[in-house]
Amino acid sequence: GQLDLSRLKCVVLDEADRMFEVGFAEQVEEIIAKAYEENKKRPQMMLFSATMPDWVREVTSKYMSNDVETVDLIGDATLRTAVSVEHKAIRCTRDDRPHVISDIVKVYSGCRG
């Protein structure tokens, strides 16, 4: 079977720079292209990446609208973690991950409901 992406509302690409580094650039671009060609409403794209290599910029410029908002937490420093980033490790089972991630997002985004 095939995955129907025609009603997709949001494309989230996390660790985009790492996907490129480990050789998944072509596959990631293929999935994004498919999502956008099947969906007339153009889903919202959210990209999270520690760095912005050329490949990430090229792929996103093809699919993101002109009203892109970039949040740069480290400025020109390319090899350091932003001091405002807080790292957390939470042990949970694979089955519990969606619920744990949802709870974390709610707590740290200020949404409690």
BAVO-164153 format. One line per field, with one value per residue: residue number from 1; y, z, x of N, C-alpha, C in turn. Coordinates in steps of 0.001 Angstrom, whole numbers, plus 500000, padded with zeros to 6 digits. Layout:
REM BAVO-164153
resi c(NUM, ...)
n.yy c(Y, ...)
n.zz c(Z, ...)
n.xx c(X, ...)
ca.yy c(Y, ...)
ca.zz c(Z, ...)
ca.xx c(X, ...)
c.yy c(Y, ...)
c.zz c(Z, ...)
c.xx c(X, ...)
//
This chain:
REM BAVO-164153
resi c(1, 2, 3, 4, 5, 6, 7, 8, 9, 10, 11, 12, 13, 14, 15, 16, 17, 18, 19, 20, 21, 22, 23, 24, 25, 26, 27, 28, 29, 30, 31, 32, 33, 34, 35, 36, 37, 38, 39, 40, 41, 42, 43, 44, 45, 46, 47, 48, 49, 50, 51, 52, 53, 54, 55, 56, 57, 58, 59, 60, 61, 62, 63, 64, 65, 66, 67, 68, 69, 70, 71, 72, 73, 74, 75, 76, 77, 78, 79, 80, 81, 82, 83, 84, 85, 86, 87, 88, 89, 90, 91, 92, 93, 94, 95, 96, 97, 98, 99, 100, 101, 102, 103, 104, 105, 106, 107, 108, 109, 110, 111, 112, 113)
n.yy c(498822, 502357, 505406, 507862, 511186, 513370, 514842, 515922, 518143, 519284, 519315, 518068, 518419, 517191, 517480, 517893, 518488, 516362, 514212, 514616, 514319, 511587, 510414, 510491, 512448, 512411, 510696, 512069, 514439, 513376, 512428, 514840, 516235, 514603, 514911, 517576, 517652, 516076, 517423, 519948, 522184, 522877, 521910, 523103, 523686, 522726, 523052, 521745, 522185, 521863, 523094, 524953, 523715, 523978, 522134, 521832, 524430, 524637, 522608, 523403, 525923, 525298, 524377, 525795, 528666, 532191, 533627, 532845, 532098, 532367, 531115, 531756, 530527, 530635, 532407, 533500, 531561, 528429, 525940, 525407, 524813, 526621, 528794, 529081, 526717, 523922, 520736, 517619, 514366, 511777, 508858, 506392, 504019, 502765, 502721, 504611, 507011, 508889, 510039, 511054, 512939, 514651, 515628, 516979, 518990, 520418, 521317, 522887, 524714, 526273, 525589, 524104, 522484)
n.zz c(500000, 499816, 501412, 502171, 501707, 501265, 502972, 504822, 507342, 508530, 508327, 509987, 510533, 512165, 513478, 511002, 509888, 510802, 509522, 506926, 507248, 507856, 505522, 504548, 502962, 500319, 500611, 502539, 501169, 499117, 500475, 501526, 499135, 498025, 499946, 499555, 496857, 496793, 498348, 498185, 499795, 500814, 503319, 506603, 507340, 509715, 510851, 512603, 513628, 514529, 513137, 510038, 507316, 503778, 502293, 503860, 503764, 500977, 500486, 502170, 501121, 498747, 499459, 501606, 502427, 501590, 503929, 506005, 509249, 511089, 513863, 515603, 517893, 518580, 517110, 515328, 516197, 515430, 516474, 519057, 521811, 522468, 525258, 526412, 526038, 527491, 528426, 528695, 529963, 529762, 530934, 529410, 528156, 524778, 523908, 525590, 524760, 522897, 524590, 526686, 525337, 524419, 526883, 527790, 525842, 526327, 528980, 528788, 526838, 527886, 527601, 529133, 528673)
n.xx c(500800, 500194, 501095, 498799, 499120, 497590, 495950, 497558, 498616, 500798, 504322, 506998, 510332, 512898, 516174, 517422, 519917, 521466, 520235, 521048, 523822, 524060, 523309, 520647, 519521, 518433, 516199, 514687, 514100, 512576, 510290, 509273, 508758, 506770, 504755, 504072, 503290, 501035, 499231, 497004, 496696, 499136, 501058, 502001, 505402, 507739, 510916, 513585, 516808, 520193, 522179, 522438, 523048, 523930, 522345, 520018, 518983, 518486, 516553, 514430, 513853, 512629, 510113, 508999, 507021, 507271, 507088, 508834, 509954, 512792, 514420, 517157, 519219, 521872, 523374, 526238, 527960, 528937, 529509, 528597, 526394, 523464, 523311, 520885, 519567, 518173, 518970, 517347, 516890, 514714, 513608, 511699, 509322, 509146, 506490, 505358, 506438, 505080, 503098, 504623, 506231, 504221, 503258, 505559, 505832, 503460, 503882, 506257, 505598, 503734, 501109, 498494, 496339)
ca.yy c(500000, 503653, 506351, 509000, 512424, 514457, 515644, 516281, 519554, 519780, 518512, 518402, 517842, 517399, 517031, 517868, 518453, 515007, 513337, 514808, 513759, 510124, 509921, 510404, 513670, 512085, 510130, 513132, 515333, 512644, 512420, 516201, 516534, 513848, 515543, 518843, 517491, 515441, 518250, 521240, 523281, 523050, 521807, 523937, 522965, 523153, 522433, 521933, 521763, 522539, 523917, 525143, 523500, 524362, 521196, 522157, 525688, 524370, 521821, 524191, 527034, 524757, 524031, 526741, 529917, 533326, 534202, 531958, 532691, 531627, 531416, 531384, 530636, 530724, 533439, 533080, 530450, 527244, 524671, 525368, 524790, 527892, 528750, 529039, 525380, 523037, 519345, 516725, 512950, 511192, 507434, 505890, 502937, 503222, 502940, 505815, 508214, 509941, 510707, 511811, 514101, 515552, 516284, 517916, 520146, 521193, 521966, 523906, 525731, 527056, 525076, 523087, 521797)
ca.zz c(500000, 499810, 502434, 501620, 502330, 500702, 504020, 505769, 507723, 509061, 508112, 511007, 510212, 513322, 513263, 509550, 509582, 511072, 508467, 505793, 507586, 507844, 504192, 504252, 502287, 499169, 501093, 503201, 500139, 498392, 501323, 501568, 497810, 497892, 500818, 498964, 495562, 497015, 499199, 497543, 500774, 501248, 504769, 507306, 507590, 510853, 510742, 513772, 513262, 515295, 512167, 508784, 506154, 502489, 501891, 504606, 503194, 499631, 500565, 502762, 500242, 497701, 499944, 502578, 501849, 501772, 505269, 506889, 510476, 511571, 515235, 515750, 519321, 518865, 516305, 514427, 516760, 514749, 517119, 520480, 522175, 523037, 526720, 526831, 525809, 528650, 527990, 529649, 529586, 530461, 530618, 529233, 527172, 523425, 523837, 526355, 524198, 522406, 525714, 527413, 524513, 524468, 528197, 527837, 525009, 527039, 530151, 528440, 525940, 528647, 527348, 530142, 528413)
ca.xx c(500000, 500865, 500686, 498056, 499571, 496784, 495316, 498614, 498533, 502062, 505521, 507993, 511633, 513772, 517551, 517609, 521346, 521948, 519723, 521941, 525135, 524045, 522988, 519219, 519073, 517588, 514934, 513936, 513580, 511527, 509089, 508739, 508212, 505523, 503764, 503641, 502621, 499736, 498402, 496726, 496739, 500538, 501157, 502975, 506641, 508541, 512220, 514422, 518152, 521242, 522909, 521705, 523913, 523347, 521295, 518806, 518473, 517981, 515320, 513361, 513470, 511748, 508781, 508467, 506544, 508172, 506982, 509597, 510481, 513947, 514804, 518562, 519536, 523306, 524027, 527303, 528730, 528402, 529835, 528292, 524991, 523019, 523268, 519482, 519032, 518234, 518873, 516697, 516802, 513576, 513513, 510342, 509244, 508824, 505044, 505013, 507071, 504163, 502438, 505644, 506582, 503072, 503269, 506696, 505487, 502436, 504472, 507254, 505055, 502776, 499762, 498195, 495098)
c.yy c(501257, 504529, 507548, 510263, 513617, 515331, 516048, 517772, 520135, 518797, 518982, 517662, 518187, 516798, 516914, 517776, 517059, 514025, 513418, 514127, 512240, 509555, 509816, 511609, 513355, 511567, 511193, 514058, 514663, 512644, 513803, 516560, 515851, 514488, 516821, 518668, 516856, 516352, 519631, 522415, 523574, 523019, 522767, 523097, 523582, 522366, 522763, 521365, 522542, 523464, 524042, 524962, 523840, 523450, 521531, 523425, 525449, 523648, 522678, 525334, 526558, 524651, 525025, 528021, 531044, 533934, 533293, 532729, 531800, 532076, 530880, 531614, 530796, 531740, 532864, 531913, 529142, 525937, 524656, 525333, 526129, 527757, 528684, 527665, 524531, 521608, 518509, 515312, 512339, 509743, 507033, 504775, 503523, 503542, 504220, 507104, 509261, 510730, 511567, 513075, 515121, 516320, 517320, 519170, 521027, 521961, 523113, 524949, 526622, 526625, 523954, 522238, 520924)
c.zz c(500000, 500910, 501766, 502378, 501922, 501759, 505116, 506066, 508118, 508758, 509139, 510674, 511352, 513030, 511770, 509172, 509785, 510000, 507232, 506054, 507497, 506524, 503826, 503498, 501152, 499607, 501761, 502166, 499350, 499175, 501351, 500232, 497617, 498722, 500196, 497631, 495726, 497736, 498580, 498502, 501276, 502772, 505348, 507534, 508793, 510817, 511992, 513453, 514083, 514399, 510911, 507603, 504856, 502072, 502586, 504034, 501809, 499670, 501102, 501856, 499118, 498177, 500930, 501872, 502158, 503165, 506321, 508113, 510974, 512984, 515422, 517200, 519606, 518016, 515397, 514955, 516218, 515503, 518615, 520684, 522781, 524555, 527230, 526636, 527053, 528154, 529088, 529087, 530427, 530015, 530524, 528194, 525813, 523311, 524551, 525732, 523688, 523536, 526493, 526629, 524530, 525787, 528297, 527035, 525727, 528200, 529747, 527455, 526659, 528419, 528330, 529792, 527260)
c.xx c(500854, 500289, 500023, 498443, 498708, 496118, 496307, 498549, 499880, 503181, 506547, 509275, 512579, 515141, 517866, 519083, 521926, 521463, 520611, 523279, 525161, 523510, 521524, 518673, 518092, 516213, 514063, 513323, 512457, 510214, 508450, 508088, 506860, 504415, 503213, 502933, 501245, 498751, 498218, 496871, 498147, 500653, 502195, 504223, 507344, 509835, 513033, 515792, 519168, 522049, 522059, 522654, 523172, 522202, 519980, 518173, 517850, 516642, 514178, 512928, 512554, 510303, 508182, 508032, 507524, 508114, 507632, 510057, 511606, 514267, 516207, 518959, 521018, 524048, 525089, 528134, 528158, 528632, 529571, 526788, 524627, 522917, 521839, 518841, 519236, 518019, 518236, 516729, 515692, 513452, 512044, 510381, 508901, 507336, 504618, 505533, 506087, 503499, 503424, 506022, 505452, 503038, 504385, 506382, 504470, 503035, 505390, 506747, 504048, 501334, 499488, 496973, 495112)
//
